[in-house]
């Protein structure tokens, strides 16, 4: 199935794709959401540590899935092989209509707003978003090496920006404002556990995205090794960055100060460099969001390509360019959908549906490991999840607790998201009927 695609990526590419799928604009902005749920420095950092542990447990699972099924094209194929093509199709359907495309449209507009803040160009934010999405679509159609190189460069710049932010907080700001006493902001109770749970939800959303690296399996030179290692190296590196950055936030702003600002990174850099800091952090956020877009344009179209190869989507989407050996139609499809949503302004509503749908797929994919372990393996598996089945069950439970919390907190938005997912079921039967008739 995947032999049409060119195996041109290595371990460094896989690691940068993993990190690029996680690090967007959120780490520069959204930490205040956590600080408004739990109100001490210790609990704020605990939420980020706990989220990192859950993300690492997920990376362990996907690393074994990659090692035991190196010739399957990632999450879509794991679900298809473990359960049924219908389940995998619904996952791909939701990816195209909700999770990936809506997220990319929102991030593209975020990029546009920061770009305009820096340049003061006489353009609407939707127009800049369309130009960015179009440019990344063209770059990725030029070949997997071109798309991956763009992603690598942008990710390295993001790493430099995060290191710079940490350096500002540690070395250029005077008296620390963080206090680690008291540790808790209320007595040990159900109320405390509920608050920690509410704080961990945005943290898990910030850590999400590493799973998209699995879509690139068919284009890695040594997928059984490079994807497993790239997942673990990339997720661990992001955990270190995220915890360090949040330590800088609470050190420089204190728990109350972090809760009081919606732009913590700007506040930290402003303390170090004055008003010039706002421009510096705007550049960092613009680059970070562009890198996130680049990663999404590189990875997600491989799912639509796999669906078409299975005969469950438009045949043209399975077309691979003979010159560049990438699924150019699938890439263009992703670009067109993201552009349409960016122009329509509906991306914010779609983002409200993303969390519940995304974490259902995370938990479902993790359960594939139980299915594959019960089946005979062709040769030794290069990597095994430490602590399985307990660590796997821990990750699955964490994912579905997020889903339950989201459905309980935002029932209307969650119902719309679930409705879009459910619409994939009749769509599957339509495509499978067409496949039988062909």
C-alpha positions as a printed NumPy array, in Angstrom:
array([[  0.   ,   0.   ,   0.   ],
       [  2.593,   2.513,   1.062],
       [  5.334,   1.601,  -1.439],
       [  4.321,   4.483,  -3.724],
       [  5.564,   6.966,  -1.142],
       [  9.252,   7.84 ,  -0.839],
       [ 11.122,   6.778,   2.32 ],
       [ 13.265,   9.884,   2.757],
       [ 12.912,  10.775,   6.452],
       [ 15.124,   9.804,   9.39 ],
       [ 15.22 ,  10.025,  13.192],
       [ 15.83 ,  13.786,  13.32 ],
       [ 12.867,  14.375,  10.998],
       [ 10.645,  12.115,  13.113],
       [ 11.657,  13.92 ,  16.312],
       [ 11.016,  17.356,  14.814],
       [  7.622,  16.191,  13.499],
       [  6.678,  14.916,  16.975],
       [  7.727,  18.164,  18.657],
       [  6.184,  20.29 ,  15.913],
       [  2.841,  18.567,  16.38 ],
       [  2.816,  19.506,  20.068],
       [  4.319,  22.986,  20.308],
       [  1.981,  25.658,  18.949],
       [  1.037,  29.028,  20.381],
       [ -0.505,  27.6  ,  23.556],
       [  2.659,  27.401,  25.662],
       [  3.22 ,  31.13 ,  25.108],
       [ -0.329,  32.073,  26.124],
       [ -2.57 ,  29.488,  27.773],
       [ -0.836,  28.704,  31.071],
       [ -3.052,  31.279,  32.779],
       [ -6.024,  28.917,  32.249],
       [ -4.353,  26.367,  34.543],
       [ -3.553,  29.065,  37.125],
       [ -7.22 ,  30.043,  37.277],
       [ -8.195,  26.484,  38.226],
       [ -5.522,  25.828,  40.868],
       [ -4.036,  28.735,  42.783],
       [ -0.604,  27.749,  44.1  ],
       [  2.708,  27.491,  42.269],
       [  3.098,  23.864,  43.361],
       [ -0.313,  22.815,  42.012],
       [  0.218,  24.691,  38.727],
       [  3.5  ,  22.853,  38.124],
       [  1.959,  19.572,  39.313],
       [ -0.722,  19.894,  36.614],
       [  1.978,  20.255,  33.944],
       [  3.985,  17.344,  35.359],
       [  0.883,  15.114,  35.486],
       [ -0.033,  16.077,  31.925],
       [  3.513,  15.264,  30.843],
       [  3.331,  11.824,  32.479],
       [  0.086,  11.094,  30.631],
       [  1.587,  12.295,  27.335],
       [  4.665,  10.124,  27.905],
       [  2.455,   7.103,  28.609],
       [  0.771,   7.75 ,  25.252],
       [  4.134,   8.069,  23.512],
       [  5.203,   4.696,  24.968],
       [  2.047,   3.111,  23.513],
       [  2.44 ,   4.643,  20.058],
       [  6.128,   3.68 ,  20.081],
       [  5.214,  -0.001,  20.524],
       [  2.464,   0.248,  17.922],
       [  5.035,   1.646,  15.491],
       [  7.509,  -1.105,  16.363],
       [  5.073,  -4.004,  16.036],
       [  3.307,  -2.65 ,  12.921],
       [  6.061,  -0.707,  11.096],
       [  4.435,  -1.083,   7.698],
       [  1.084,   0.397,   8.732],
       [  0.534,   4.068,   8.032],
       [ -0.114,   5.244,  11.575],
       [ -3.18 ,   5.791,  13.713],
       [ -5.755,   5.235,  10.961],
       [ -4.197,   1.909,  10.02 ],
       [ -3.785,   0.754,  13.646],
       [ -7.532,   1.236,  14.223],
       [ -8.391,  -0.447,  10.912],
       [ -6.251,  -3.505,  11.62 ],
       [ -7.271,  -3.854,  15.266],
       [-11.007,  -3.312,  14.828],
       [-12.744,  -2.634,  11.521],
       [-12.349,  -0.386,   8.466],
       [-15.567,   1.399,   9.485],
       [-14.036,   2.546,  12.772],
       [-10.896,   3.751,  10.992],
       [-12.964,   5.579,   8.374],
       [-14.943,   7.437,  11.048],
       [-11.639,   8.461,  12.641],
       [-10.353,   9.833,   9.303],
       [-13.713,  11.513,   8.656],
       [-13.507,  13.319,  12.017],
       [ -9.882,  14.263,  11.345],
       [-10.804,  15.965,   8.072],
       [-14.037,  17.63 ,   9.194],
       [-13.286,  18.497,  12.817],
       [-10.008,  17.937,  14.6  ],
       [ -7.282,  18.623,  12.049],
       [ -8.874,  21.076,   9.669],
       [-10.674,  23.211,  12.252],
       [ -7.534,  23.348,  14.362],
       [ -5.395,  24.342,  11.384],
       [ -7.816,  27.098,  10.383],
       [ -7.794,  28.524,  13.917],
       [ -3.997,  28.377,  14.146],
       [ -3.687,  29.995,  10.699],
       [ -5.79 ,  32.952,  11.865],
       [ -3.735,  33.152,  15.076],
       [ -0.59 ,  33.313,  12.938],
       [ -2.176,  36.017,  10.793],
       [ -3.026,  38.191,  13.792],
       [  0.515,  38.067,  15.157],
       [  1.978,  38.561,  11.684],
       [ -0.135,  41.7  ,  11.242],
       [  0.827,  42.918,  14.705],
       [  4.487,  42.696,  13.681],
       [  4.266,  43.984,  10.096],
       [  1.173,  46.252,  10.157],
       [  0.434,  45.031,   6.627],
       [ -2.856,  46.395,   5.176],
       [ -4.507,  42.966,   4.973],
       [ -7.38 ,  41.182,   6.706],
       [ -6.374,  38.367,   9.056],
       [ -8.293,  35.796,   6.991],
       [ -6.339,  36.838,   3.87 ],
       [ -2.981,  36.297,   5.595],
       [ -4.25 ,  32.949,   6.915],
       [ -5.211,  31.879,   3.384],
       [ -1.808,  32.925,   2.016],
       [  0.005,  30.946,   4.754],
       [ -2.098,  27.813,   4.194],
       [ -1.668,  28.071,   0.417],
       [  2.107,  28.484,   0.691],
       [  2.436,  25.46 ,   2.999],
       [  0.21 ,  23.404,   0.71 ],
       [  2.472,  24.197,  -2.268],
       [  5.661,  23.454,  -0.292],
       [  4.364,  20.065,   0.833],
       [  3.247,  19.2  ,  -2.694],
       [  6.88 ,  19.721,  -3.794],
       [  7.939,  16.587,  -1.905],
       [  8.23 ,  15.092,   1.563],
       [ 11.809,  16.35 ,   1.852],
       [ 10.739,  19.935,   1.143],
       [  7.863,  19.728,   3.611],
       [  9.979,  18.079,   6.293],
       [ 12.845,  20.551,   5.874],
       [ 10.433,  23.459,   6.293],
       [  9.035,  21.789,   9.409],
       [ 12.534,  21.125,  10.799],
       [ 13.677,  24.735,  10.327],
       [ 10.555,  26.139,  11.972],
       [ 10.849,  23.692,  14.882],
       [ 14.483,  24.626,  15.512],
       [ 13.447,  28.302,  15.585],
       [ 10.701,  27.402,  18.085],
       [ 13.256,  25.638,  20.288],
       [ 15.471,  28.734,  20.205],
       [ 12.453,  30.893,  21.163],
       [ 11.585,  28.625,  24.11 ],
       [ 15.207,  28.607,  25.297],
       [ 15.219,  32.413,  25.044],
       [ 12.012,  32.65 ,  27.068],
       [ 13.46 ,  30.403,  29.768],
       [ 16.709,  32.4  ,  29.843],
       [ 14.737,  35.635,  30.29 ],
       [ 12.826,  34.188,  33.211],
       [ 15.817,  32.649,  34.941],
       [ 18.593,  35.181,  34.396],
       [ 17.156,  38.567,  33.417],
       [ 14.391,  38.917,  36.005],
       [ 15.289,  39.88 ,  39.565],
       [ 13.423,  38.815,  42.669],
       [ 11.371,  35.599,  42.205],
       [  7.663,  35.929,  42.971],
       [  6.963,  32.218,  43.251],
       [  6.139,  30.742,  46.635],
       [  5.786,  27.011,  47.143],
       [  4.079,  27.365,  50.509],
       [  1.324,  26.454,  50.913],
       [  1.348,  23.553,  48.482],
       [ -2.454,  23.233,  48.326],
       [ -4.947,  26.022,  47.814],
       [ -7.769,  24.22 ,  49.669],
       [ -8.211,  21.171,  51.935],
       [ -7.885,  17.697,  50.426],
       [-11.369,  16.995,  49.13 ],
       [-13.424,  16.15 ,  46.07 ],
       [-13.403,  19.856,  45.271],
       [ -9.571,  19.823,  45.119],
       [ -9.553,  16.76 ,  42.851],
       [-12.142,  18.372,  40.568],
       [-10.034,  21.545,  40.329],
       [ -6.895,  19.55 ,  39.494],
       [ -8.849,  17.636,  36.846],
       [-10.092,  20.881,  35.327],
       [ -6.516,  22.225,  35.301],
       [ -5.137,  19.104,  33.614],
       [ -7.59 ,  19.248,  30.674],
       [ -5.99 ,  22.316,  28.993],
       [ -2.569,  20.869,  29.858],
       [ -3.372,  17.636,  28.003],
       [ -4.658,  19.658,  25.078],
       [ -1.322,  21.538,  25.047],
       [  0.587,  18.231,  25.037],
       [ -1.536,  16.757,  22.232],
       [ -0.312,  16.4  ,  18.664],
       [  2.568,  13.935,  18.966],
       [  0.348,  11.154,  17.577],
       [  0.296,  12.757,  14.108],
       [  3.905,  11.673,  13.561],
       [  2.578,   8.129,  13.11 ],
       [  0.95 ,   9.227,   9.834],
       [  4.437,   9.487,   8.304],
       [  5.384,   5.82 ,   8.822],
       [  5.445,   5.043,   5.09 ],
       [  7.973,   7.824,   4.473],
       [ 10.448,   6.97 ,   7.237],
       [ 13.542,   5.053,   6.179],
       [ 13.48 ,   2.855,   9.306],
       [  9.972,   3.234,  10.793],
       [ 10.282,   0.391,  13.303],
       [ 13.168,   2.247,  14.987],
       [ 12.966,   5.914,  14.007],
       [  9.298,   6.486,  14.831],
       [  9.57 ,   4.797,  18.239],
       [ 12.685,   6.757,  19.15 ],
       [ 11.38 ,   9.99 ,  17.664],
       [  8.17 ,   9.729,  19.703],
       [ 10.002,   9.214,  22.975],
       [ 12.756,  11.792,  22.362],
       [ 10.284,  14.383,  21.07 ],
       [  7.706,  13.991,  23.853],
       [ 10.348,  13.968,  26.617],
       [ 11.961,  17.102,  25.159],
       [  8.601,  18.915,  25.066],
       [  7.8  ,  17.857,  28.647],
       [ 11.121,  19.373,  29.784],
       [ 10.403,  22.591,  27.868],
       [  6.819,  22.906,  29.101],
       [  7.625,  22.329,  32.767],
       [ 10.618,  24.686,  32.599],
       [  8.604,  27.422,  30.87 ],
       [  5.835,  27.147,  33.462],
       [  8.399,  27.282,  36.251],
       [  9.61 ,  30.529,  34.676],
       [  6.031,  31.843,  34.602],
       [  5.365,  31.166,  38.286],
       [  8.849,  32.379,  39.237],
       [  8.456,  35.67 ,  37.412],
       [  4.731,  36.31 ,  37.932],
       [  3.688,  34.234,  40.934],
       [  0.523,  32.108,  40.919],
       [ -1.767,  35.128,  41.271],
       [  0.094,  37.114,  38.612],
       [ -0.067,  34.204,  36.181],
       [ -3.822,  33.898,  36.706],
       [ -4.244,  37.636,  36.183],
       [ -2.6  ,  37.838,  32.735],
       [ -3.736,  36.24 ,  29.486],
       [ -0.276,  36.762,  27.934],
       [  2.266,  35.312,  30.401],
       [  5.117,  34.981,  27.906],
       [  4.752,  38.639,  26.925],
       [  4.717,  39.61 ,  30.617],
       [  7.968,  37.709,  31.275],
       [  9.823,  39.107,  28.261],
       [  8.528,  42.613,  29.004],
       [ 10.13 ,  42.391,  32.468],
       [ 13.436,  41.527,  30.796],
       [ 13.386,  43.865,  27.766],
       [ 10.643,  46.405,  28.339],
       [  8.142,  47.076,  25.562],
       [ 10.504,  45.567,  22.974],
       [  9.626,  42.24 ,  24.598],
       [  6.101,  42.367,  23.206],
       [  7.46 ,  42.482,  19.645],
       [  9.94 ,  39.673,  20.352],
       [  7.295,  37.351,  21.727],
       [  4.905,  38.206,  18.872],
       [  7.583,  37.013,  16.43 ],
       [  8.117,  33.823,  18.482],
       [  4.377,  33.068,  18.544],
       [  4.01 ,  33.756,  14.81 ],
       [  6.853,  31.339,  14.007],
       [  5.476,  28.751,  16.43 ],
       [  2.01 ,  28.81 ,  14.907],
       [  3.443,  28.635,  11.381],
       [  5.508,  25.604,  12.427],
       [  2.41 ,  23.927,  13.833],
       [  0.592,  24.557,  10.541],
       [  3.536,  23.149,   8.603],
       [  3.459,  19.963,  10.681],
       [ -0.283,  19.529,  10.154],
       [  0.011,  20.024,   6.408],
       [  2.842,  17.49 ,   6.3  ],
       [  1.177,  14.72 ,   8.322],
       [ -2.644,  14.633,   8.176],
       [ -3.065,  14.232,   4.377],
       [ -1.454,  10.782,   4.682],
       [ -4.627,   9.62 ,   6.47 ],
       [ -6.914,  10.745,   3.634],
       [ -4.496,   9.093,   1.189],
       [ -4.784,   5.811,   3.141],
       [ -8.59 ,   6.042,   3.159],
       [ -8.607,   6.494,  -0.617],
       [ -6.17 ,   3.603,  -1.082],
       [ -8.605,   1.441,   0.865],
       [-11.322,   2.42 ,  -1.628],
       [-13.194,   4.4  ,   1.041],
       [-12.713,   7.894,  -0.35 ],
       [-12.401,   9.664,  -3.679],
       [-10.012,   7.686,  -5.868],
       [ -8.064,  10.801,  -6.86 ],
       [ -7.046,  11.367,  -3.215],
       [ -4.869,   8.235,  -3.47 ],
       [ -2.923,   9.74 ,  -6.358],
       [  0.811,  10.031,  -5.736],
       [  2.793,  12.479,  -7.833],
       [  5.266,  10.47 ,  -9.946],
       [  7.836,  13.26 ,  -9.641],
       [  7.647,  14.186,  -5.953],
       [  6.172,  10.875,  -4.659],
       [  3.809,  12.589,  -2.234],
       [ -0.025,  12.367,  -2.08 ],
       [ -0.466,  15.759,  -3.702],
       [ -4.262,  15.579,  -4.056],
       [ -4.665,  14.67 ,  -0.378],
       [ -2.398,  17.582,   0.585],
       [ -4.377,  19.961,  -1.615],
       [ -7.625,  18.655,  -0.088],
       [ -6.36 ,  19.445,   3.406],
       [ -5.288,  22.905,   2.291],
       [ -8.616,  23.695,   0.59 ],
       [-10.708,  22.597,   3.6  ],
       [ -8.569,  24.621,   6.01 ],
       [ -8.771,  27.681,   3.73 ],
       [-12.568,  27.43 ,   3.47 ],
       [-12.986,  27.214,   7.249],
       [-10.542,  30.093,   7.802],
       [-12.526,  32.279,   5.384],
       [-15.869,  31.261,   6.872],
       [-14.869,  32.214,  10.401],
       [-16.349,  28.961,  11.761],
       [-13.045,  27.672,  13.144],
       [-13.741,  28.851,  16.715],
       [-16.991,  26.867,  16.828],
       [-15.224,  23.813,  15.414],
       [-12.473,  24.105,  18.016],
       [-15.136,  23.713,  20.68 ],
       [-15.825,  20.231,  19.31 ],
       [-12.196,  19.158,  18.987],
       [-11.296,  18.055,  22.517],
       [-13.924,  15.353,  23.032],
       [-13.465,  13.889,  19.536],
       [ -9.652,  13.983,  19.716],
       [ -9.381,  12.2  ,  23.047],
       [-11.825,   9.484,  22.022],
       [ -9.441,   8.62 ,  19.186],
       [ -6.388,   8.734,  21.492],
       [ -7.933,   6.266,  23.923],
       [ -9.274,   4.048,  21.145],
       [ -5.88 ,   3.846,  19.445],
       [ -4.214,   2.918,  22.732],
       [ -6.595,  -0.038,  23.126],
       [ -5.257,  -1.372,  19.794],
       [ -2.161,  -2.433,  21.737],
       [ -4.204,  -5.006,  23.688],
       [ -5.515,  -6.421,  20.391],
       [ -2.093,  -6.612,  18.722],
       [ -0.452,  -8.216,  21.754],
       [ -2.974, -11.077,  21.554],
       [ -2.052, -11.743,  17.931],
       [  1.066, -13.609,  16.781],
       [  3.957, -11.314,  15.838],
       [  6.18 , -11.734,  12.8  ],
       [  9.572, -11.683,  14.494],
       [ 10.699,  -9.865,  17.668],
       [  9.265,  -6.422,  18.496],
       [ 11.999,  -3.815,  18.972],
       [ 10.167,  -1.882,  21.679],
       [  7.712,  -2.738,  24.467],
       [  5.635,  -0.422,  26.665],
       [  7.069,  -0.415,  30.213],
       [  4.492,  -1.347,  32.829],
       [  1.889,  -2.635,  30.351],
       [ -1.043,  -3.222,  30.886],
       [ -1.175,  -0.781,  33.81 ],
       [  0.453,   2.165,  32.033],
       [ -1.708,   1.578,  28.968],
       [ -4.876,   1.442,  31.055],
       [ -3.745,   4.617,  32.841],
       [ -3.471,   6.454,  29.514],
       [ -6.802,   5.133,  28.21 ],
       [ -8.553,   6.111,  31.458],
       [ -6.988,   9.599,  31.359],
       [ -8.172,  10.141,  27.768],
       [-11.715,   9.072,  28.435],
       [-11.922,  11.063,  31.675],
       [-11.102,  14.108,  29.552],
       [-13.937,  13.139,  27.205],
       [-16.377,  12.706,  30.112],
       [-15.319,  16.031,  31.63 ],
       [-15.679,  17.832,  28.292],
       [-19.102,  16.33 ,  27.578],
       [-20.259,  17.253,  31.097],
       [-18.868,  20.806,  30.899],
       [-19.791,  21.592,  27.275],
       [-22.717,  19.265,  26.428],
       [-23.989,  21.269,  23.429],
       [-20.577,  21.588,  21.755],
       [-19.766,  17.938,  22.476],
       [-23.094,  16.828,  21.001],
       [-22.339,  18.664,  17.749],
       [-18.883,  17.06 ,  17.602],
       [-20.325,  13.605,  18.244],
       [-22.981,  14.278,  15.609],
       [-20.321,  15.024,  12.989],
       [-18.521,  11.824,  13.973],
       [-21.753,   9.809,  13.764],
       [-22.372,  11.197,  10.264],
       [-19.252,   9.275,   9.235],
       [-21.11 ,   5.966,   9.689],
       [-23.533,   6.37 ,   6.746],
       [-20.662,   7.927,   4.783],
       [-18.649,   4.737,   5.362],
       [-21.489,   2.53 ,   4.121],
       [-21.817,   4.719,   1.024],
       [-18.105,   4.383,   0.176],
       [-17.994,   0.666,   0.956],
       [-21.035,   0.198,  -1.334],
       [-19.196,   2.109,  -4.082],
       [-16.135,  -0.063,  -3.503],
       [-18.175,  -3.254,  -3.949],
       [-19.805,  -1.896,  -7.105],
       [-16.474,  -0.887,  -8.66 ]])
